[in-house]
Amino acid sequence: MEYNYKYLSPQGGVSLNVDPYSEHERSTEKSGSQNSEKQGIAIPGFAEITINADSTEAEADLFNPEDNAGLYYVTFELRLFDESENAYETLYTSGLVEPGRHIYSIELSRPLEKGVYSAVIHVQPYYINDKRPTNNADIKIKLIAE
């Protein structure tokens, strides 16, 4: 198994495009606060993701909060850690997600056997005006394949 040790930045010819699979929120309830005073980047929180074992298709709700409107795109990477949690394999990478948009279906790079895995959702914000990366967040989660 091969692990990727560092995050690849958009420099070096990698093109960042708005993810065509992102969509507006499906429910009618508002997520996040509607604070008009921007206090930095709004990062969604996740505790766990449950997927079907032995399949590369998975359901999730990866979203860029509306609080980031006019300020930040975000990208998501789902990273699976090895037993030592020192190295990881990237299972999924999104394109740019606009504020207020969600990705509900993701395609994993490979299927996982049944089990509970240590994983991270790496959230990378980019300024909307020039797609320059800014501070990021790693959110530890349980990835459950059943």
N, C-alpha and C positions, 0 to 999 in steps of 0.2 A: 504494500500500500504506500502510495506517495503522499507526502504532506506538504502543504504550502506554508512557509514560515513567515511570510510578510505580506502585507496588503499592497497590491499593485496600484499605484497612483495613476490618474488619467493622463499624465505626461507620457511622452514616448510613443505617440501615435494612437493611443486608445481613444476612441471617439465616445463621448457621452451623449446619449440621445434619450428623449423622454420615452419611458417604458410604454409600449403600445398595449400592454395587458392591464395597465392600471385603469381604474374606473372610479366613479363617484360612489360614496357610501351607499350601501343597499338599504339600510334601515332609515327610518324617518327621524330617529332620535339623534341629537347632536352628540358627537364625541369630543372630549376635551373641553377646555374653557373657551369662551369667546372674549377673552380679554383684549381690549383694543390697544392697550399699552404693551408693546412687544418687550418681553423680558429675556430675550435670547432665543435659542432654538428649542422648540417643543419636540421632545423625543417620545415616541410611544413606548409603553412598557409591555413586556411579555413575560409570562411565567413558564409556559410550556406550549409545545405544539404536538398534536397527535396526528400521525400519518398512517396510511395503510402500508403494512410490511410488504416487501417484495414488489413494490410499484415505484415508478419514478414520478407519477402524478400525485400531487398533494394539495390539500386545501389549507389555506392560512388566511390571516387578515393582516397583511403588512400595509401600513398606511402612514401617510405624511399628514399630521394634524393641520386643520385649517388655520390654526394659530400662526403657521409659517407662511401664510398668504403674502405674496409679494416679496418674500425674503429668501426662502430656501427650498430647493429641491432636496430630496434625499435618495440614496440608494441603499439597498439591503443585501447583505451576504449572510447566508446560513452556513456556519462553520461547525464541523464535527471535530471534536478533540480526541486525541489518543488517550490512553490510560493515564499518562503522566500529566496531561493537560498542558504540555509544552509545545506541541505541534498540532496542526489542524489541517483538515481537508475541506475545501470549499465545495459545498453541495449545491448551492444556488446563488446566483448573482442577478439582481434586478437592473433595469435601466433606471433613468431618473424618474422619480415619482413626484408629481406636482402636488402642492398643498391641497388638502381636501380629497385626495384620490387614494384608492385602495387597490391592492393586488390580492385577489381572493384565490387564485389558482397558480401554483408554481410547478416547475418541472425540475426535479432533482437530477444531478449528474449521474446518479446510480441508485438502485433500490437498496433499502436497508432490511436486514433480517429483523424478526421480532425482537424487541428489547427496549431498554431505556438507555439513552445516550446523553453524554455531556456535550452541550453545544452552546454556541454563542450566535446571537444575531448582531452583526456589525452594522451600525447605522452611520452612514457617511453623508452629512449635509454639504450642499454646494450652494454658493450664492447664485441667485437667479440671474442677476445682471451679467455675470461673466463665467459662470460654471466653475468658479474657483473653489476647491475644497476648504472646509473650515473644521473646527473641532468635531470629533466623532465620538461614538459611544459603543461599547461592547456590552450587550445585555445577556448574561448567563441564563440559559433555559434548560429544561429537560425536553429532549426530543424523544417522543414515545412512538415506536413503530408497533402496531398491533394488527 
